Amino acid sequence: MQSLFSLSFDALVTSLFICLLLRQAMILLLPDHIAGPGGWLVDTKVRGEQ
């Protein structure tokens, strides 16, 4: 439990930024059926859209 409190704000922001960069890289580099509208890994379809 002590290690949980040793995380700094900078470490949390950095990990969030890296996750967002990886998501964007997957959307740009992977085919649409994997990471695109209706994709099984990253679904970029807007809710309510058909």
Secondary structure as the mmCIF struct_conf table of DSSP 4:
data_model
#
loop_
_struct_conf.conf_type_id
_struct_conf.id
_struct_conf.beg_label_comp_id
_struct_conf.beg_label_asym_id
_struct_conf.beg_label_seq_id
_struct_conf.end_label_comp_id
_struct_conf.end_label_asym_id
_struct_conf.end_label_seq_id
HELX_RH_AL_P HELX_RH_AL_P1 GLN A 2 PHE A 5
TURN_TY1_P TURN_TY1_P1 SER A 6 SER A 6
HELX_RH_AL_P HELX_RH_AL_P2 PHE A 9 LEU A 29
BEND BEND1 LEU A 30 LEU A 30
TURN_TY1_P TURN_TY1_P2 ASP A 32 ILE A 34
STRN STRN1 ALA A 35 GLY A 36
TURN_TY1_P TURN_TY1_P3 PRO A 37 GLY A 38
BEND BEND2 TRP A 40 LEU A 41
STRN STRN2 VAL A 42 ASP A 43
HELX_LH_PP_P HELX_LH_PP_P1 LYS A 45 VAL A 46
TURN_TY1_P TURN_TY1_P4 ARG A 47 GLY A 48
#
